[in-house]
Amino acid sequence: MRMSFLPFGTTLGVTMLAASAAGMIGCAPPILLSASIASRAVAAAPSDTVREARDSTTIELRYFRFSPTVSVVGWTDDDTGYGLRGVVRRDGSLVRDHRLYVITYYMPDVRAFPHATVPSGPLKMTGISRDTYHCYFGDKCSPYETFGVRIPDRILRANRDSVVVTFYENEGRKLIVTVRRDLIDAYLKAVDSVSAELRRHS
């Protein structure tokens, strides 16, 4: 297992952003994620991201120490164009659902694909998002611009197989994305570890 500890930006702009975030939430204590979380430790910096690479899966914890949330982002190294992302509040609860994101490069006319399903039923689209910090943390980057769907927690945990999501265009074209079980397991382990740690300190 290879681990690297990566500061969440060192520029003046990022520092000012962190200061603004701290000001917005008042006197909230810093988020401190201990080394007990999947053998990860947080570097002593004003803001942090931790990356853990296991086999072909990369999991990143992205957060500012005084932010109200921690983002968990995961992808497979052999295809960085899609992955999973979740946001955990300070009380350990998940903000809405998990998100399967897909790089817009795969579907240049992405707005024409308004529907997505899994075998158990339809999913809710999340629109297009841009990730300012997609490539701050080394030579393997998550996509800058993505579209995606919300995936309820129960679907990711329901079985031990991969999760297949199909995006449909109104005219009949479709894109099939298979989220492998090893990515799901690594991602959920990180989400659960972060949630438990935040609940312990809330």
CORFENBEL-V687287 format. One record per residue. N is the residue number from 1. PSI is psi as a letter, one per 30 degrees, with the letter a starting at -180 (NA if undefined). NEAR is the number of other C-alpha atoms within 12 Angstrom. D_FIRST is the distance of its C-alpha to the first C-alpha in Angstrom with 2 decimals. Layout:
n->(N | N)
psi->(PSI | PSI)
near->(NEAR | NEAR)
d_first->(D_FIRST | D_FIRST)
This chain:
n->(1 | 2 | 3 | 4 | 5 | 6 | 7 | 8 | 9 | 10 | 11 | 12 | 13 | 14 | 15 | 16 | 17 | 18 | 19 | 20 | 21 | 22 | 23 | 24 | 25 | 26 | 27 | 28 | 29 | 30 | 31 | 32 | 33 | 34 | 35 | 36 | 37 | 38 | 39 | 40 | 41 | 42 | 43 | 44 | 45 | 46 | 47 | 48 | 49 | 50 | 51 | 52 | 53 | 54 | 55 | 56 | 57 | 58 | 59 | 60 | 61 | 62 | 63 | 64 | 65 | 66 | 67 | 68 | 69 | 70 | 71 | 72 | 73 | 74 | 75 | 76 | 77 | 78 | 79 | 80 | 81 | 82 | 83 | 84 | 85 | 86 | 87 | 88 | 89 | 90 | 91 | 92 | 93 | 94 | 95 | 96 | 97 | 98 | 99 | 100 | 101 | 102 | 103 | 104 | 105 | 106 | 107 | 108 | 109 | 110 | 111 | 112 | 113 | 114 | 115 | 116 | 117 | 118 | 119 | 120 | 121 | 122 | 123 | 124 | 125 | 126 | 127 | 128 | 129 | 130 | 131 | 132 | 133 | 134 | 135 | 136 | 137 | 138 | 139 | 140 | 141 | 142 | 143 | 144 | 145 | 146 | 147 | 148 | 149 | 150 | 151 | 152 | 153 | 154 | 155 | 156 | 157 | 158 | 159 | 160 | 161 | 162 | 163 | 164 | 165 | 166 | 167 | 168 | 169 | 170 | 171 | 172 | 173 | 174 | 175 | 176 | 177 | 178 | 179 | 180 | 181 | 182 | 183 | 184 | 185 | 186 | 187 | 188 | 189 | 190 | 191 | 192 | 193 | 194 | 195 | 196 | 197 | 198 | 199 | 200 | 201 | 202)
psi->(k | k | k | k | k | k | k | i | k | g | l | e | e | e | e | e | e | e | e | e | e | e | e | e | g | b | g | k | l | l | k | j | k | l | f | f | j | h | g | k | l | k | k | i | l | f | l | l | k | k | k | k | k | j | c | g | k | k | k | k | j | k | l | k | f | g | l | f | l | k | k | k | k | k | l | k | f | f | j | g | f | l | a | k | k | l | k | k | l | f | g | f | l | k | j | b | l | l | k | j | k | k | k | f | e | f | i | e | h | e | f | f | i | g | k | k | l | l | f | f | a | l | l | k | l | f | a | k | l | k | j | e | g | f | g | f | h | a | f | j | k | l | k | e | k | l | l | a | l | k | j | k | e | e | e | f | f | e | a | g | l | l | k | k | k | k | k | k | l | f | f | f | l | l | k | k | k | j | j | l | e | e | e | e | e | e | e | e | e | e | e | e | e | e | e | e | e | e | e | e | f | NA)
near->(14 | 16 | 22 | 24 | 26 | 29 | 29 | 35 | 27 | 20 | 14 | 11 | 12 | 22 | 22 | 17 | 23 | 28 | 20 | 16 | 24 | 23 | 16 | 14 | 19 | 14 | 12 | 19 | 18 | 28 | 36 | 34 | 35 | 21 | 16 | 15 | 23 | 30 | 23 | 29 | 24 | 33 | 22 | 20 | 24 | 29 | 35 | 38 | 39 | 42 | 39 | 38 | 29 | 24 | 17 | 21 | 33 | 40 | 44 | 49 | 45 | 41 | 40 | 38 | 34 | 30 | 32 | 32 | 31 | 40 | 38 | 39 | 44 | 47 | 41 | 33 | 23 | 17 | 24 | 31 | 31 | 38 | 44 | 50 | 45 | 41 | 33 | 35 | 28 | 33 | 21 | 26 | 27 | 30 | 25 | 18 | 26 | 36 | 39 | 48 | 40 | 41 | 32 | 25 | 18 | 24 | 25 | 15 | 18 | 29 | 20 | 21 | 30 | 29 | 31 | 34 | 30 | 27 | 15 | 18 | 15 | 21 | 27 | 24 | 30 | 25 | 25 | 27 | 22 | 19 | 21 | 18 | 27 | 27 | 21 | 26 | 27 | 23 | 10 | 25 | 30 | 35 | 33 | 23 | 27 | 34 | 39 | 42 | 36 | 31 | 37 | 26 | 25 | 14 | 29 | 34 | 20 | 16 | 15 | 15 | 17 | 21 | 31 | 26 | 36 | 30 | 35 | 26 | 20 | 14 | 11 | 13 | 18 | 22 | 25 | 23 | 28 | 29 | 36 | 29 | 25 | 28 | 37 | 41 | 29 | 33 | 42 | 31 | 28 | 38 | 40 | 27 | 28 | 43 | 32 | 25 | 27 | 28 | 20 | 16 | 19 | 18)
d_first->(0.00 | 3.80 | 6.58 | 10.24 | 13.37 | 16.16 | 19.80 | 21.67 | 24.22 | 26.43 | 29.67 | 32.89 | 32.91 | 29.64 | 30.87 | 34.11 | 32.41 | 30.50 | 33.83 | 35.60 | 33.14 | 33.65 | 37.38 | 37.45 | 36.02 | 38.10 | 37.02 | 33.92 | 31.40 | 28.08 | 25.04 | 22.76 | 19.41 | 18.28 | 15.08 | 15.59 | 14.47 | 11.10 | 10.22 | 11.21 | 14.21 | 16.82 | 18.18 | 21.90 | 23.38 | 26.10 | 23.79 | 20.07 | 17.37 | 13.73 | 11.20 | 7.79 | 6.52 | 5.35 | 7.21 | 10.39 | 10.52 | 10.72 | 12.04 | 14.19 | 16.42 | 19.58 | 22.38 | 25.12 | 25.58 | 29.12 | 28.55 | 29.59 | 26.47 | 22.70 | 21.52 | 18.41 | 17.73 | 15.53 | 15.77 | 14.61 | 13.99 | 16.70 | 19.24 | 19.03 | 22.64 | 22.15 | 19.98 | 20.40 | 21.47 | 22.78 | 24.54 | 24.74 | 27.78 | 28.05 | 29.48 | 26.36 | 28.13 | 27.03 | 29.25 | 30.92 | 28.65 | 25.30 | 25.74 | 24.86 | 25.28 | 26.26 | 26.97 | 30.76 | 30.72 | 30.45 | 33.74 | 35.90 | 38.58 | 36.25 | 39.05 | 40.79 | 38.10 | 38.93 | 37.84 | 34.68 | 34.27 | 32.05 | 33.80 | 34.79 | 36.52 | 36.58 | 34.11 | 35.08 | 34.39 | 33.06 | 34.53 | 33.10 | 30.73 | 29.68 | 26.52 | 27.37 | 23.79 | 22.33 | 21.41 | 21.19 | 17.47 | 16.63 | 17.54 | 16.28 | 18.79 | 19.96 | 23.65 | 26.43 | 28.97 | 28.42 | 30.50 | 29.40 | 30.29 | 29.90 | 28.22 | 29.25 | 26.69 | 28.48 | 27.92 | 24.12 | 24.27 | 27.29 | 25.89 | 22.93 | 23.65 | 22.78 | 25.04 | 27.52 | 29.29 | 32.41 | 34.00 | 37.76 | 40.32 | 43.87 | 45.13 | 42.90 | 39.92 | 36.50 | 32.78 | 30.37 | 26.74 | 24.48 | 21.57 | 19.18 | 18.31 | 14.52 | 14.93 | 17.54 | 15.65 | 12.61 | 15.33 | 17.62 | 15.22 | 14.84 | 18.61 | 19.50 | 17.58 | 19.24 | 22.54 | 22.60 | 21.90 | 24.57 | 27.01 | 26.64 | 27.75 | 30.31)
